[in-house]
Amino acid sequence: MRRITLFLYLFFFILFSFQNSFSQEPIEAGDPPNKTDIPDFFKSKLSDIENEVKNIKIGEVKTVATSPGGFPVYAVYYGEKEDFHSQANYNSAVAARNPVFYAKKDSSTKPVVFFLGPVHGQEVENIVGLVNLIHIAETGKDYRGQDWSSLKSKIDKCRVIIMPCANPDGRKRCPYDSFVGLPTPIVSKYGQGTRIDGTSWGWPQAKSLHPMKGNVGILGAYFNDDGINMMHDDFFSPMATETKAILDIARSEAPDMTVSLHSHENLPRIIPAYYIPWFMKERVDSLTRRVNIRYEKAKLPYVNNDWISELLVEDKEFPPRTSYNLVSALHHISGTMAFVFECSHGSVSERHPEPIVTHANILDIQLNLYEEMLDYLLENRLFWE
């Protein structure tokens, strides 16, 4: 009897510990509570990722890093890895006047796409998109039961790597599962964090102290538990194991296209990397226009195309305002067509007194982006031969 009691105690202790290992930090008094009307398909939690990867049958799951907080960083792989006959790193191959020395990509090899989930833990909308993308790759349907067999068929034609969350530490510290209808300052408070006196670090000031240590009240979900913002890590000597894992995937997989998924209060849009070749910026611009056309047809919010070209211009004078960030590094380590995508998180402010998006809009924005990326790549691939 005592053995049975001890067994049950240990069982429930382990179960309780597992459940609480993915529980989020509490919300401060006076802040709005976590929403209770979040649809079931809006799977934005670490536990949602955990449940999804445990049920994968077609893809291959790897734990590519362990965060400072002790959480696994997963990457899910679909399609066989090609032998690109690499004999040099990308930088050296370009110096030799042909990237084929790094990776031979011709019509016999599959395109490679890298979907990089949020490096900023409060940008939960992208976890929603990628968990649903994995479910589509496995079943052909999203978690609403909506058929995406066309998207699945394109995944099957490619080598696809999906990292559903690059910053599980930050996601755990974010106490909200959705920001639709919540005040924008709440996103800033728990995203960029606060100083000891309670004032918000905000954007872009949250990048002025890195690692984020010292004058910290709430450590924002921008950062892992060591205070590292992976978007602005030291890429020649990464401080975060998560950053190193991201770069290692790009180096070994030689992706044709990579998206780093983010969120903001504004309309959804693609932002190109800085300090990359002009022809690559033009390709990103072309993809952006295609995505906007797709959004317009689907009656989803999108940016005005006249505004897009402004993002192609880099600094012309001192002081510099554009940075060589994670997306730039991903290009220079692998030649990938890398860019940021900013989804709308649906918060409200004076600028946007009503949410720009619904929960369903957010998922549709994500999935339409993914399919247009694959369409573009399958139709406009650059061959290295």
C-alpha positions as CSV (number, residue, x, y, z in Angstrom):
1,M,0.0,0.0,0.0
2,R,2.8,2.4,0.9
3,R,4.5,1.6,-2.4
4,I,1.3,2.4,-4.3
5,T,1.0,5.7,-2.4
6,L,4.6,6.6,-3.1
7,F,4.2,5.8,-6.7
8,L,1.1,8.0,-7.0
9,Y,2.8,10.8,-5.2
10,L,5.8,10.7,-7.6
11,F,3.5,10.4,-10.6
12,F,1.5,13.5,-9.7
13,F,4.6,15.4,-8.6
14,I,6.3,14.8,-12.0
15,L,3.0,15.6,-13.8
16,F,2.6,18.8,-11.8
17,S,6.3,19.8,-12.3
18,F,6.0,19.2,-16.1
19,Q,2.8,21.3,-16.4
20,N,4.3,24.1,-14.4
21,S,7.6,24.1,-16.3
22,F,5.7,25.6,-19.1
23,S,3.5,27.9,-17.0
24,Q,3.9,31.6,-17.6
25,E,4.9,34.4,-15.3
26,P,2.1,36.2,-13.3
27,I,0.6,39.4,-14.5
28,E,1.3,42.4,-12.3
29,A,-1.6,43.9,-10.3
30,G,-3.5,46.5,-12.3
31,D,-2.7,45.1,-15.7
32,P,-5.5,43.5,-17.8
33,P,-5.9,39.8,-17.3
34,N,-5.0,37.2,-19.9
35,K,-7.9,36.8,-22.4
36,T,-10.3,34.0,-21.9
37,D,-11.9,34.1,-25.3
38,I,-8.9,32.9,-27.3
39,P,-9.9,30.4,-30.0
40,D,-8.5,26.8,-29.6
41,F,-6.7,27.1,-33.0
42,F,-4.6,30.0,-31.6
43,K,-1.9,27.8,-30.2
44,S,0.7,30.2,-28.8
45,K,2.0,28.5,-25.7
46,L,5.1,26.5,-25.1
47,S,2.9,23.6,-24.1
48,D,1.2,23.8,-27.5
49,I,4.6,23.4,-29.2
50,E,5.4,20.5,-26.9
51,N,2.2,18.8,-27.7
52,E,2.7,19.3,-31.4
53,V,6.2,18.0,-31.7
54,K,5.2,14.9,-29.7
55,N,2.7,14.0,-32.4
56,I,4.9,14.4,-35.4
57,K,5.0,11.4,-37.6
58,I,6.1,12.7,-41.1
59,G,8.7,15.3,-40.0
60,E,11.9,14.8,-37.9
61,V,12.2,16.7,-34.6
62,K,15.5,17.7,-33.2
63,T,16.4,19.6,-30.0
64,V,19.0,22.0,-31.5
65,A,19.7,24.0,-28.3
66,T,18.7,24.3,-24.6
67,S,17.9,27.8,-23.4
68,P,19.5,29.3,-20.3
69,G,16.2,28.7,-18.6
70,G,16.4,25.0,-19.4
71,F,13.9,24.8,-22.2
72,P,14.3,22.8,-25.4
73,V,14.6,24.7,-28.7
74,Y,13.1,22.5,-31.4
75,A,13.6,22.4,-35.1
76,V,11.3,20.3,-37.3
77,Y,12.6,19.0,-40.6
78,Y,10.6,18.0,-43.7
79,G,12.1,16.5,-46.8
80,E,15.4,14.8,-47.3
81,K,18.6,16.9,-46.8
82,E,20.4,17.4,-50.1
83,D,24.1,16.8,-50.6
84,F,25.2,20.2,-52.0
85,H,28.9,19.0,-52.4
86,S,30.2,21.8,-50.2
87,Q,33.9,22.5,-50.4
88,A,34.0,26.0,-48.8
89,N,32.0,28.3,-46.6
90,Y,29.7,30.8,-48.2
91,N,32.0,33.8,-47.7
92,S,35.0,32.0,-49.2
93,A,32.9,30.7,-52.1
94,V,31.7,34.2,-53.0
95,A,35.3,35.4,-52.8
96,A,36.1,32.7,-55.4
97,R,33.4,34.3,-57.6
98,N,30.9,31.4,-57.3
99,P,28.7,30.3,-54.4
100,V,28.5,26.8,-56.0
101,F,31.7,26.0,-54.0
102,Y,29.6,26.4,-50.9
103,A,26.4,24.7,-52.2
104,K,25.6,23.3,-55.6
105,K,22.0,24.0,-56.2
106,D,20.5,22.9,-59.6
107,S,17.2,21.6,-60.9
108,S,17.9,18.2,-59.4
109,T,17.9,19.5,-55.8
110,K,15.0,20.6,-53.7
111,P,14.5,24.2,-52.6
112,V,15.3,24.7,-48.9
113,V,13.1,27.0,-46.7
114,F,13.8,28.0,-43.1
115,F,10.9,29.3,-41.0
116,L,12.5,30.9,-37.9
117,G,10.0,31.4,-35.1
118,P,10.0,34.3,-32.7
119,V,13.3,35.3,-31.2
120,H,11.2,37.8,-29.2
121,G,9.0,35.7,-26.8
122,Q,6.0,38.1,-26.7
123,E,5.5,37.8,-30.5
124,V,3.3,34.8,-30.0
125,E,1.4,35.2,-33.2
126,N,4.2,33.5,-35.0
127,I,4.1,30.5,-32.8
128,V,0.4,30.2,-33.7
129,G,1.3,30.2,-37.4
130,L,4.1,27.7,-37.1
131,V,2.3,25.2,-34.9
132,N,-0.5,25.3,-37.5
133,L,2.1,25.0,-40.3
134,I,3.5,21.8,-38.7
135,H,0.0,20.5,-38.4
136,I,-0.6,21.2,-42.1
137,A,2.6,19.5,-43.0
138,E,1.4,16.4,-41.1
139,T,-2.3,16.4,-41.9
140,G,-3.1,18.9,-44.7
141,K,-5.3,20.9,-42.4
142,D,-4.9,23.7,-39.9
143,Y,-6.4,23.6,-36.4
144,R,-9.6,25.1,-37.6
145,G,-10.1,22.1,-39.8
146,Q,-9.5,24.3,-42.9
147,D,-8.0,22.5,-45.8
148,W,-4.5,23.6,-46.9
149,S,-3.6,20.6,-49.1
150,S,-2.1,23.1,-51.7
151,L,0.3,24.3,-49.0
152,K,1.1,20.8,-47.9
153,S,1.9,19.8,-51.5
154,K,4.4,22.6,-51.8
155,I,6.0,21.7,-48.5
156,D,6.4,18.2,-49.9
157,K,8.4,19.6,-52.9
158,C,10.9,21.3,-50.6
159,R,13.3,20.8,-47.7
160,V,11.5,22.7,-44.9
161,I,12.9,23.6,-41.5
162,I,10.6,25.0,-38.9
163,M,11.8,26.4,-35.6
164,P,8.5,27.1,-33.8
165,C,10.0,29.3,-31.1
166,A,13.6,30.4,-30.9
167,N,13.2,32.0,-27.5
168,P,11.3,29.8,-25.1
169,D,12.7,31.7,-22.1
170,G,11.1,34.9,-23.3
171,R,7.9,33.1,-24.2
172,K,7.6,31.7,-20.7
173,R,8.1,35.1,-19.1
174,C,5.3,36.6,-21.3
175,P,2.1,36.2,-19.3
176,Y,-0.2,36.8,-22.2
177,D,-1.3,34.3,-24.9
178,S,-2.8,36.9,-27.2
179,F,-2.6,40.7,-27.4
180,V,-5.7,41.2,-29.6
181,G,-7.6,44.1,-28.0
182,L,-5.1,44.8,-25.3
183,P,-3.3,48.2,-24.9
184,T,-0.1,48.5,-26.8
185,P,1.8,49.7,-23.7
186,I,1.1,46.3,-22.2
187,V,3.0,44.7,-25.1
188,S,5.9,47.0,-24.5
189,K,5.9,46.4,-20.8
190,Y,6.2,42.6,-21.1
191,G,8.0,42.6,-24.4
192,Q,10.8,45.1,-24.0
193,G,10.6,45.1,-20.2
194,T,10.9,47.8,-17.5
195,R,13.6,49.6,-15.5
196,I,13.9,49.2,-11.8
197,D,11.7,52.3,-11.3
198,G,9.0,50.7,-13.3
199,T,9.3,52.8,-16.5
200,S,9.2,51.0,-19.8
201,W,12.4,50.4,-21.7
202,G,10.3,50.6,-24.9
203,W,11.5,50.4,-28.5
204,P,14.2,51.1,-29.6
205,Q,15.7,52.0,-26.1
206,A,15.5,48.3,-25.1
207,K,18.4,47.7,-27.5
208,S,20.6,50.3,-25.8
209,L,21.5,48.0,-22.9
210,H,22.7,44.6,-24.1
211,P,22.8,42.1,-22.4
212,M,19.8,43.4,-20.6
213,K,21.2,43.3,-17.0
214,G,21.4,45.8,-14.2
215,N,18.7,48.4,-14.4
216,V,16.0,45.8,-14.9
217,G,12.6,45.5,-13.2
218,I,10.7,43.2,-15.5
219,L,13.1,41.3,-17.9
220,G,11.2,41.6,-21.2
221,A,10.4,38.7,-23.4
222,Y,12.6,40.2,-26.0
223,F,15.5,38.5,-24.2
224,N,16.4,35.0,-23.1
225,D,17.1,34.4,-19.4
226,D,20.7,35.7,-19.9
227,G,19.4,39.0,-21.2
228,I,20.4,38.3,-24.8
229,N,18.3,39.7,-27.7
230,M,19.1,37.2,-30.4
231,M,18.2,39.7,-33.1
232,H,21.3,41.7,-32.0
233,D,23.7,39.0,-30.7
234,D,27.4,39.2,-31.5
235,F,27.2,37.0,-34.6
236,F,31.0,36.5,-34.9
237,S,31.0,35.0,-31.4
238,P,27.4,34.3,-30.4
239,M,26.5,34.9,-26.7
240,A,23.3,32.8,-26.9
241,T,23.3,29.1,-27.6
242,E,20.0,29.7,-29.4
243,T,21.7,32.1,-31.8
244,K,24.4,29.6,-32.5
245,A,21.8,27.0,-33.2
246,I,20.0,29.3,-35.7
247,L,23.2,30.1,-37.5
248,D,24.3,26.4,-37.5
249,I,21.0,25.5,-39.3
250,A,21.6,28.2,-41.9
251,R,25.2,27.1,-42.4
252,S,24.5,23.4,-42.8
253,E,21.2,23.6,-44.7
254,A,22.0,26.4,-47.1
255,P,18.4,27.6,-47.3
256,D,17.2,29.4,-50.4
257,M,14.8,31.5,-48.3
258,T,14.6,32.3,-44.6
259,V,12.0,34.3,-42.8
260,S,12.5,35.6,-39.2
261,L,9.0,36.0,-37.8
262,H,8.1,39.0,-35.7
263,S,5.0,41.1,-34.6
264,H,4.1,44.7,-34.1
265,E,1.0,46.9,-33.7
266,N,1.0,48.0,-37.4
267,L,-0.1,46.5,-40.6
268,P,1.6,43.2,-41.5
269,R,4.7,43.6,-43.8
270,I,8.0,42.2,-44.9
271,I,11.1,44.1,-44.0
272,P,14.3,43.4,-46.0
273,A,17.7,42.8,-44.4
274,Y,20.3,45.6,-44.6
275,Y,23.9,45.2,-45.8
276,I,23.1,42.5,-48.4
277,P,23.5,42.6,-52.2
278,W,21.0,44.8,-54.1
279,F,19.7,41.9,-56.3
280,M,18.6,40.1,-53.1
281,K,16.8,43.2,-51.9
282,E,15.0,43.3,-55.2
283,R,13.9,39.7,-54.8
284,V,12.5,40.5,-51.4
285,D,10.8,43.5,-52.8
286,S,9.2,41.3,-55.5
287,L,8.0,38.8,-52.9
288,T,6.6,41.6,-50.8
289,R,4.4,42.8,-53.6
290,R,3.2,39.3,-54.3
291,V,2.3,38.9,-50.6
292,N,0.4,42.2,-50.6
293,I,-1.6,41.1,-53.7
294,R,-2.5,37.9,-52.0
295,Y,-3.6,39.6,-48.8
296,E,-5.7,42.0,-50.8
297,K,-7.5,39.2,-52.6
298,A,-8.0,37.4,-49.2
299,K,-9.4,40.7,-47.7
300,L,-6.6,40.8,-45.2
301,P,-4.7,43.9,-44.0
302,Y,-1.5,44.9,-45.9
303,V,0.8,47.8,-46.4
304,N,0.7,50.2,-49.3
305,N,3.2,49.2,-52.0
306,D,4.4,52.8,-52.4
307,W,5.9,52.6,-49.0
308,I,7.9,49.4,-49.6
309,S,10.7,50.9,-51.6
310,E,11.7,53.2,-48.7
311,L,13.0,50.1,-46.9
312,L,15.6,49.4,-49.6
313,V,17.7,52.5,-48.7
314,E,20.5,52.2,-46.2
315,D,22.3,54.9,-44.2
316,K,23.8,57.6,-46.3
317,E,25.3,59.7,-43.6
318,F,26.5,59.5,-39.9
319,P,25.2,58.4,-37.5
320,P,24.1,55.0,-38.8
321,R,20.5,53.9,-38.0
322,T,20.4,50.6,-39.7
323,S,22.0,47.5,-38.1
324,Y,23.6,44.3,-39.3
325,N,21.2,42.1,-37.4
326,L,20.4,38.4,-37.3
327,V,18.7,38.5,-40.7
328,S,21.8,40.1,-42.3
329,A,24.0,37.5,-40.6
330,L,21.8,34.6,-41.9
331,H,22.3,35.9,-45.5
332,H,26.1,36.2,-45.1
333,I,26.5,32.8,-43.6
334,S,24.5,31.0,-46.2
335,G,23.5,33.2,-49.1
336,T,19.8,32.8,-48.1
337,M,17.1,35.2,-49.2
338,A,16.5,36.4,-45.7
339,F,14.0,38.9,-44.4
340,V,11.8,39.9,-41.4
341,F,8.1,39.5,-41.4
342,E,6.1,41.7,-39.0
343,C,2.7,40.3,-38.2
344,S,0.0,42.5,-36.6
345,H,-0.6,41.5,-33.0
346,G,-3.9,43.4,-32.8
347,S,-3.2,45.6,-29.8
348,V,-5.0,49.0,-29.5
349,S,-3.7,52.5,-29.1
350,E,-4.4,56.1,-30.1
351,R,-3.1,55.2,-33.6
352,H,-5.2,52.0,-33.7
353,P,-8.2,52.4,-31.4
354,E,-9.6,49.2,-32.7
355,P,-7.7,45.9,-33.4
356,I,-6.3,45.7,-36.9
357,V,-6.8,42.0,-36.9
358,T,-8.8,39.2,-35.4
359,H,-7.4,35.9,-34.2
360,A,-8.5,34.3,-37.4
361,N,-6.9,37.1,-39.4
362,I,-3.6,36.5,-37.7
363,L,-3.6,32.8,-38.7
364,D,-4.6,33.6,-42.2
365,I,-1.9,36.2,-42.5
366,Q,0.7,33.7,-41.4
367,L,-0.4,30.8,-43.6
368,N,-0.9,33.0,-46.7
369,L,2.7,34.3,-46.2
370,Y,4.1,30.8,-46.0
371,E,2.3,29.6,-49.1
372,E,3.4,32.7,-51.1
373,M,7.0,32.2,-50.0
374,L,6.9,28.6,-51.3
375,D,5.1,29.7,-54.5
376,Y,7.8,32.4,-55.1
377,L,10.7,30.0,-54.5
378,L,9.3,27.2,-56.6
379,E,8.8,29.7,-59.5
380,N,11.8,31.9,-59.1
381,R,14.6,29.8,-57.6
382,L,18.2,30.9,-58.1
383,F,20.3,28.0,-59.3
384,W,24.0,27.8,-58.2
385,E,25.8,25.6,-60.7
